[in-house]
Structures are given as structure tokens and as C-alpha cells.
Amino acid sequence: MARTLATATLLTVLANATSEHEGPTKTYPPQSWSSVTWWPNPPFVTESYGPISPHYYTPPVTTSLSSVPAYTYTSPPGYSSVSIPTSYPNSTKPSGPGSTGNATLPACKKIQYDFPSGQGGNADRANAIKDAYLDGWNAYVKYAFGKDELQPLNASGVDNWFGWGVTIVDAIDTAIIMNLTDVVAQQLAFIQTIDFTTTTYGPVEIFDVNIRYLGGLVSAYDLLKSGQFYNDYPADQIEALLTQAQSLGNKIAYGFDTPTGLASSNVNFTSNEPVFGTYTVAATNVTYNSTNTASTGTFILDWFRLSDISGNQSYRQLSERAESYLVNPSPAPSFPGLIGTQFDIDTGNMLTFDGGWEAGVDSMLEYLIKTYQYQQTPTTTQYKDFWLQAVDSTIKYIALHPYGFDDLTFLSELDVNGTIAYTQDDFSCFAGGNFLLGAKLLDMPELLDLGIAVTDGCHQTYNTTLTGLGPIEWQWYNSSNLAYDPLRDNDSPARKWAAKYGYFIPEGDENWSSRPEPTESLFYAHRITGDARWAEYGWQVFQAINETARNPIAFATVNNVNMPFGGSMSNNLDSFFFAEVLKYLYLLFSDPSVIDLSEWVINTEAHPFLVQCGNGAVDNY
């Protein structure tokens, strides 16, 4: 296809590439960051100084996945041999360790860089981020405790996630990791009292409820049982984390009671029935009962872990059955592995071709390699193989360079017809870290360049805005200097911005609302490569948050990252500010042994679970 930019894909060898902003090629990475005169000093972007140019040179990308075998599709999809109970899952087996005894667990795969003893962290910066957590938490306790989230502009609370206190459940594992023992004690006491079987707020959207609530409960249980963190709390409150996760999981499971086993978008917690979403195909005007790919495909990791610590394999079986349709897509996607965002819940057929790593499909792809990291089985090996096909297609078709910026890489999404849209959203920025994790897990060093390039590309959208924070979406001009939307071809401000920085921000996409994905990849890049620049980038992000997103109450959404002072604020502080943004920032500066990626796999809400591998008695609780 003419619009695939084949000559600008990651397969191009850019051995002599030079950034037009930097002049002559620089040594990369530098021997000593303290001696580098071109590094920003101080590493801080505020509205006082205006836009800045990139302060790095991206190394050549020479990625090749020619060794990836052809993907074998399982036919027919589904797990017809698995008996799924009609009474969704009932927990009758006692709590215990993982499904495989420690004696038979494989050795843990080394993921992290070998940091010299005492290096790789920064206690002062870690403490500053911990203080930010306490500032936000204390405001939540004062104005909104027990409510779902804090509204930081009018100092009140709101129940916008079914009234179970999502900030408390989503944030507890971060407090455990930070050793905020008084905060954890508050959170544990509250969690024990939640009734997850009922809500007065209508059908329950099970994707976010799973990753925020259930994932938070399972992670807190793992952390406190691992022996790696302070855990001198009432034993019944710790055990309540697991029983509450099962209680919630048992209600969510009604969403899988569909003709195919693909999970519905919502569940009626009163009638215990799935509530279907719909999708209308514009070309035919036919409406289908549908489910979102990320929604139904982001259970496997959390539910595998829940099965292993509860002893109830129903959770695993339900999530595997749903996943089977996604890794055996029919019809085939435009590019292998890059499935669309909508599936027919009655037949299991794929309805759209809008593949990529963007919102709507992102965490489904994320979980394929992470579930393989969690536990290697024939099923998770199939997940890994499908992930590799998606990565291979990414390199060949959608990892693109903007016009005039051969050292800058963005991941394009596809439109519903499978056409490259020269658009990337912030959510897809997790992919840089995902590629880096896969590179180490699978011993594929050729993937390291891809992960670094994608992480750098996302950082570009932070490093070049007025506030130092990134937008929710951006676009660029292709190798023919044309935009996906022809109206942007004659958009003079977009043209000028793209000529200077490689991208432009569409109107309406200028906000920053505690999104963690670029920082998530900075964390993976730092822990896996050992390169200090990733931590510096993270510190820039934290300082920009402090400068622009902080208000007299706590922190809030920034409405325009390219206006002085962020333009204005919106009245929300999402629970994932505590669960993800502050956790990833803290882990950038904690000792690297804290949440060692060889022992922990992190869900899409930044909740760590213990990997099923042999590392002493770490999982023998």
C-alpha cells in the first residue's frame, strides 16, 4: 500500500541518521550524564520557558523479526471441553499458594538490568513522590473518604465508580510499596467493609472494575503475603483482600454468560445478567450485540492469578474461553495480529479492522506477553505467539516516521476499515515498555530498539509542549507530507508545529488527565536498559505535574498542555493517579529491587502480581 510508508518503517537502517534539531551525531548514550552539556539543566519544562526541542538523539532502529514462526490458529475457537459452571464461579476450595508447587516452578527469567549495589535509585526523589501521594491521599481523606474519587476543585467526593471507594482499593498497593503503614491500615479497614455484591449505580462496567478493584485487591494480597513488604496488619483484614476479590469476581463472571463466552461490557448486579453493548456497521447499517476487544481481553492475567491464589480454576477457564476468539480472529485483520476493537458477542466474529495498540485494543495485546511471563503453558505460549505476530506487523506497517523526522517513531492506529490513520493516542504509549519486556523475556534483543524508539516517540509529546505534559492524541504528516484528514493539509498552525516537532495536536485532544502510559514505559526502559536518562525524563514529568496539575487541594486534570499554566483545570482526580502515575514515578527512583520485574508482572492498572517462578519461597504462602 502506498500509505504504509514502507520505506520509513522500523526495518529501515538509519545508521547515519541525524536529528535536524541536534546537528552532528552525538555519542549515545553518553559516558557520564553529569558531563553532558546538551542535557537540559535544570531538567524542567514550565510555562515560563515555552516549547523546547528534543534533547536526545534516538539511535538507529534495525529491528528484524524474521525469526518469528508463522502463527498457528486454533480451530474452532473456544474451550468446548471445559465445563463452565452455570453458577458463576463459587469458591469452594481453600486459599493457598499458586497452582503449581514451588518445587516444580521454573526458574525466574532475569528481566532487569544489573544495577551496581546502591545505584539505580534516588531516595530524595522517591521521597518527594511519596509526599505527593500523601498530599493527594490526605485531601481525599479530608473531603471524600469512602467516596470513589476526590473532586479537587470544589473539595468534595463523587461516586462515579459504583460507590465502592475506588480510590482506596486502587491506591492501596502503591501505599504498601511506599511503606505508608498508617495509610495502608486505613485502607485495609475500609476494604473489609465493602459489599461488592450490590450497587445503586446501575449496570456495572466490568473492564475498569476488574483492573482497578479486583486487580488492586489481588495485588495488595500478593504484596502483603510475599514477605517483601511490611505486613504487620490484622490477619483477617489481609485475608479479606482475597475474599473480597472472589466476591467481586463472582459477580463480574456473569458477564461471561453469553452465547460465545465473550464478556459483555456490563453486568446487572441485581439480576446477575450480562448487559450487552451494540455496534452498528455503517456500510450495512446492521447492528450487532458487541463487546470491546480490550474489555473482554483484559481478564486473563488478573483472573489467572485469582484462580491460583483462590484454588478456583473457573476464573481462568472463563477468561481463556473469551480470549480464544481474540487470538483466532475471524475474519482475519488487515495485518496479522492487529485485531480490531469490536467483536460480535453472539458469533465471536470481528466487526471492525481498527487495529493497533490504541485504546480499545491496547491492554488485550499487553496481556498476551504478560500472561506468558506470569506462567508458561500451551495456552499462554499461543498468546505469546500471537503477540509476536502483532509486533511483527507493527514493525512492517504501523511503526512510522513523520515527514522530515527519520529518527522519530510513532505507532499509528488504523481506522475501522483498516487504513493507516497517522494518529497515535497516549494509551498506546504503554507499548514501548511492553516491547522492552518482551525483548528480555524472549531473548530477542532486536526488540529493544523498537521499545526504545516508541518510548522516545511518546516522550517527544511531553518534552515539546508548553507544560511538559502530553496530550491525549496527536497526528502527523506522512512521507508524502499529507495528513490522514485532508483538512489538516492546509492547517497552518498544525503544519508549523509538525515542521518543528514532528507532530501536531488536534483540537480537543490537548488535555492531560493523570494518564500514566508514557511514564509506565519510562519505568520499563529504566529498569531494563539501566540508562539514567529514562529516570531523568520521569523526574521532568513529575516536576511538570507539580507545576501544572497541582492545586490548593490536591491534583487535577489539565485541560490544555499547550497553554500557559495548562489553560484551566477540570474537577477530577482519577484513582489511577495514585495507582499508576505515582507508582511508576516512585519505582523509577526506588531501589531497583523493589518490584523486581523478574519476580513481578504488572497488570494494566499498575497492580503487581507474583510471577509463577521459583525464587526461594517468594510465592510459597
N, C-alpha and C positions, 0 to 999 in steps of 0.2 A: 504494500500500500504506500502511496506517495506521502501519506501523512504520518507514517510511523517513525520518521526521522531515523531510518536505519543507519545512516552514516554518523548519527550523533548518539547512538546507544552506548551502553557501558562496554560493549565489545570493542569500541574504538580505542586504539592505543594512543595515548596523549603524552608520549614520552617527553616532548619538548614544549608542552603547553605552558603558557604564562598568563596569569591573570592580568587583564588590562588595567586593573586598579593598582597592581603591585609592581609593575615594571619587571626587572630581572628576576629570574627564578631564585628562590631562597632555599637554603638548606632546610629539609623537613624530615622529622621535627628537629628543632634546634637542640644543640647540646645542653644548653642551660637557659631556662626561661628568664632567669634574673638578668642575663646579659643581653637580652633581645631588645633592641631599641625600637623596633617597629611594633612591638606589642603595646596595646593601649594602656596608658598609665595615667590616672588610675583606671582599672577595668570597669568603667561605669558609664552608662549612657543615660542622660536625662534630657528633659525638655530644654534645658539651658544650652546644650551643645548642638542639638539638631542631629540630622541623619549623619551616620558615619559609614565609611567604606569598609568592606571586609578586611580584617586584619590577619588573614591567613592565606596560605596557598594550598589548595587541595591537590594531593598527589595524583599522578596518573592512575586511571582505573583500567585494569587489564583483566577484568573478571571473565572467566570462561567456565561454563558448566557442562562442557562436552561429555563429561563422565557420567552425567545423570542418566540412569536407565529409563527406558520407556515405562510409563505408568501403566500398571495392570488394574483395570477396572473390575470390581466385583459385580457379578450379575447373578440373580437380581439383587437390588439393594434391599437392605433391611435385615433383621435378625429373626427370621421366621422360626428358628429353632429355639429361641428364647421365650420362655413363658413369662409374660408380663402380668403381674397380678392386677386384678380388676380393682382391688382395694389398694390404691397407690400409696407408696411403699409403707409397710408397717415395720417398725423397728422392733424385732423380737430377739435379735442376737445381742449379746453383751458388748459393751465398748471394749476395744482392745487395740493393739498396735496394728500396723499395716497388714495387708492380706498375706504378705509373704514374710516369714520369719527372718530375723536378722541374719541367721546362719546361712541363708540361701540368697541374700540380696547381693547384686553385683557391686563391684567397686564403684565409688563415686567418680564421675568424669570430671577431670580438672577443667574448670572454665576460666577462672580468674588469672590475671597477671600475677607473677611472683613479686609482690612489693617487698622491698627490704624491710626488715623489722623496724617498726616505728615510723614508716613512711606510708604515703598514700592517703593520709587523712589530715585534718586540720581542726584541732579541738576548739579553737576560738570561733571559727566559722560554724562548726557544728552546734556550739552553744548558742550562737546568735539565731540559728534557725530553730533551735529548741525554744528560745524565748519568743519567737514569732508564733509558734504553736500555742504556748501558754497565753499569749495576748489574745489570740483568737478564741481559745477554749474558755478563758475566764469571761470573755464577753458573752459567749454562748451560755455559760452557766448563769450569769447575771440576768440576762434578758430573755433567754429562750430554752432553758434546761427542760428536757423532756419533749420539746417540740422537734420536728425534723431538722429544720435549719434556722440559722440566725438571719434576720434581715438587718443589715448593718447601717442602713441609712436612717431608719426610724427606731432602731434599738428594740426590736420585737422578734417574736418567733413565729414560724409558719409550719403547718403540717402539710407539706407538699409531696411527701413520700409515704403516705398511708398511715401516718401517725404513730410510728413505732420508734421514733427517735433516731433517725438515720445517721445524724452527725455522731452520736455516741457509739453506735455499732461500727460505723465506717472508720472511725478515728482511733479505736482502742488499740489496734496493733501498732500504730505509729507511736502511741504513748508507751506501750510496752518496750518497743525498740529504743526509745529515748530514755527509758528508765524513769519515767514520770510516775512514781509509785502512787502518790496521792490521787492523781488523775485516774489512773487505772482502777484504783479502789472505788472511786465514784462510778466509773463506767460499769464495772462488774456488778455492783449492787443494783444498778438500774436494769441492766440486761436481764438479770434473773427474773424481773417482774413483768417483762413484755409478754403479751398474749399475741403470738403470731398467727393464731387461727382465725382472727376476725379483724375487720376494719370497717369503718363507716365511710370510707372514701371511694367506694365504687370498685369496679374491676381492677385487679392488681396487675400492673405491668411487670412481668416476671423476669425480664432481662436485667434491669437495674436492681430489682430486689434480690436477684441471685448474686450478682457480682458485688453489690455493696453490703447487703445484710448477711446473706449466707456465707459469702466469701470472707467477710470480716469476722464472723463467729468462728469459722473453721481455722482461720489464720491465728486468731488470738489463742485458740485452744492449742494449736501446734506450737506456738511460741512459748506459751507458759509450760507446756509439757516437755519441751525439748531439753530443758536444763541449761539453755544458753542465756536465759534472761531471768531476772528477779521474779519469783513466783510465790512468795510467802503471802498468799491471799487465802480466804476461806475456801476449802476444798470443794464445798458444794457449789460455790459461785463459779469456780473453774469448770466443774463438770456440767454446769448449766449451759455453758457455751456450746457444748456438743448436743445436749438435749434440745436446746433452742434451735440449733441448726437443723436437726432432724424434724422438729415440729414444723419449721418453715418449709423445709424440703418436701415434706409430705403433702403440704398444700400446693406448692408450686407444681408438683408432679401431676396434678390433674390437667395441667396444660398439655401433657403428652398424650392425653386420651383422645386422639384424633385418628382419622382413617389410616394415616401413614405412620403415625408416631412422631412426626414433626411437631415441635412445640408451638402452640398458639401464642399470640402476642400477650394475651391477658388471661387471667383466671378469675372467675367469680368465687370468692372465698366463702360466700354464703351457701350457694348451691353446689359447690365443688364441680364446676363445669368450665371447660375452656371457652374463651370468648375470642372469636376469630376476627382477624383483620381482613381487609379486602384490597385487591389491586385490580385496576381496570387497564387492559392493554389498549392503548389509544388507537392502534391500527385497526383493531377488530371491534372495539367497544364492548368486549367481553369482560365481565367482572368475575374474579376468582376469589375463593377463600384463600388467603395467603399468609405467609409468615416471612419475617425479615431474616436474611441469612445470618447476620451477626447474632440476632436474638436467639434463634434456635440452635446455632452452632457454638455458643459460648457457655455450654454447661459441662463439657467433658472433663476439664481439669478440676473444677470445683467439686463435681459430683463423683469423680474417681476418688478424690481424696476423702470425701464424706463417706463413701462406701467402705474405704479401707479403715477409717478410724471408728466407724459405727458397726462394722461387720455385716451391713445390709447391702448386698450387691444389686438391689433393684435400682438404686440411683445410677450406678454405672451402666446397667443394661438399658435403661430408658434413654440416657444421653447417647450411648453408642448407636442405638437404633435410629435416632434422629440424625446423627452425624453421617450415617451411611448414605443418605440421599445426597448430601452435600459433596462428599468425596467421590460420588458416582453420578455426576450431573447429567441430566437428560432434558433437553438437547445439550450438545457439547457447547461450552462457552466459546467466545470469539478467539481466545488464546488459552491454551491448556492451563488449567489450574486457576484461572482468573474468573471465577464464577460471579454471577450477578447477585443483586441484593434481594430478589423476591422469588419465593418458591410456592408452588401450589400445594396447599396443605392436604388436599384430597387425593392427589395423584403422585406428589413428590416431584413433579416436573419443574424445571427452572423457567421462570416467566420473563426475566429481564437479562440483559447482557452487559450491565453496567459494572464490570469487574474492576479490580484494582485493590488497593489497600485502604480505601477511604471508609468513612462512616457508613455503616450498613453491611459491610462485609469484613471489616478490619479485624475484630477480635476472633472471628472464626478462623482466619488464617493464622493469627497469632497463637491460638491454642493448639494448632496441629503440631508444631515443633515443641511447644512447651509440654504438652501431654506426653510426647515421646521422651522428653527429658525426665518427666516425672516417673514414668515406668515403661520399659521396653517390652512390648508384647506384639504378637502378629497384627493386632488391630492398630496399635499406635505406630507400628512400622509403616502401615498403609498411610496413616496420617502424615508421617514424615515424608514419604514418597510423594504424596500429593502436594505437600508444601514445597518440595524441591521443584515440582513442575511449575508451580506458581512463581517461584523465584526465577526459574529459567525463562519463563515468558516475560517476567518483569524486565530482565536484562535485555531481552531481544526486542521488546516492543514498547514498554512504557517508562523505562528509566531514561529520561530525556534531558537534553541540554538546551536551555533557552537561546534564542538568537543572540549571537555575539558573546556567549559565555560558555565556552567549551570546558571550563573547569567547574561548572556548577551543575548539579544534578537534582532534578525534581522527579517525583513519581506521578505520572498523570493518571487520573481516573478515566474510565470510559463512560459514554452516555448509554442510555437504555438500549440503544441499537448496537452497542459495541464499538463505537467510533471514539478515537482518542480526542479528549476534550481539552488538553493543555491546561489542566486545572488540578490543583492539589489542595486538600484540606489539612488542617492541623492534626486531625485524628490519625492520619496516615503516618505521622512522624514517629510513631512507635516502631515503624518497620526498620529503621536504621539499627536500633538495638536488637530487634528480632533477628535480623540478618547476622549481626555480630555473634549473638548467642548460638545460632545455627552453625556458624563457621567453626566455633570452638567445639561444640557438641559433636559435630560430624567430621571433624578434622579436615575441613575444607577452607584452607587459608585464602583461596581465591574469593571467598565471600566477604573477607574482611574489608577489601577495598570498596565493595558495594555498600556495606554498612557504614563505613566512614563517609563515603560520598553523600549518602542520603542524610545522615546526621548533620553533616556540614550544610547541606542544602536547606534543611529546616532551620538550622541556626542562623542562616543568612536572613531569614524573615524576621528574626528577633534583632540581629545585630545591625540592621539598617533602618529601623523605624525610629520615630521621634522619641518614643518612650523606652525602647529596649525590650518591649513585649511584642509578641507576634499576633497576627490576625487569624481569624478562623479559616480563611481560604484565600488563595492567591492564584493568579493566572500568568501566562507568559506568551510570548510570540515564538512561533516555530522556526524551523530552519529556513523557511521562505519568508520570515518576518511577518507572518499572518497570525491572527488570533482565532480561536475557535468561534467566538461570537464576532461576526463581521463589523458590528457597531464599534468594537474596540479598535479596529484598524485605523479609524480616524479620531480616536480619543487622544488628544494631545497630552494631557497630564499623564495618562497611562503610558503613552509612548515615551515620555521623558523619564518617568520613574523606571520603566523597564530598561531603557538605554543605560541608566546609571547602575541599577542593581539587579537586573535580570528578570524581574517580576513586577506585577502591579496588583493592587488590592481592589477588587470590585466593590462598588458601592453597596453598603450593608454588611460587609464582611470584616469590618475594621475592629471588632471587639475582642477583648481578652477576658474570658470568664473562668479563671482558675484552671485552664487546660494544662494537663501535665505531660503530654506526649513528647514534645521536643526535649524536655528535661529528663524524661524517662530514658531516652536514647543517649543523652549525655552521661547518665549514670552507667549504662551498659558499656559505653565507649571507654569511660574512665576505668572501670573495673576490669575490662577485658584487654585493653591495649596498654594501660598504665601511663598513658600520655597525660601530662598535667594540664594541657590546655583545656581538656573537657571539664575539669573541675573549675577552671577559671571562667569558662563560659557559664557554668552553673551559678557561680558567685555573681556574675553580671546579672543573670536572671533574677536572683534573689534581691539584689540591690534595686533593680528596676521595679520589682513587686513592692518593695518597701517605699520607694519614691512615689509610685503612681497608683498602686492598688490599696494602699493603707488609708484609713480614715480615722477620725477620733474614736470610733467604736471598735473596729477590727480591720477587716479587709473586705473589698467589694469588687464587683465587675467593673472593668474599664471599658468604656463604650467606644473609644477610638484611639488605637495605638499610635496613630499618626497625627494627633492633635496635641498642642501643649497641655501638659498635665493630664493627658488622656481624655480631654474634652469634657466628659462628665462620667458619673457612675450610675450603675443600676443596683437595685436594692436586694442583692442576694449574695450569699456566701455558701457555695456548694460544699457538700460534705467531702467531696474528693479533694478540696483544698488541703484538708488535714490528712486524708487517706493517701493521696498521691503526690501532690506538689511538694508538700513539706517533707514527706517521707523520702522521696527521691533526692531532694536537696540535702537533707540530713545525711543520707547514705553516701553522697558524694564526698562528705567531709568526715564521716565517722571512720574508725579503724576499718580497713577492708575485710577484717574477719567477721564483722557484724553483717549478718545475712550474706554469707559466702555463697556465691552463685553455684558452687559445686554441690551445695547441700540443700539449697532452697530454690524453688521455682515460684515465680511471682505471677499472680493472676492479673487480669486486665484492669483491676481496680487497685493494683499495687499491694495486694494481700499475699504474703509469702506462705507457701506450703512446703513441708519437708519432702524432699525428693526420696523416692523409694530406692535407696542405695545404701551400701554398707559403710557406715562411718562411725565405728565404735558402737556406742549404744544410743546414738542420737535419735533413732526412731523406735527405740525399744521401751515404750512407756505403756 
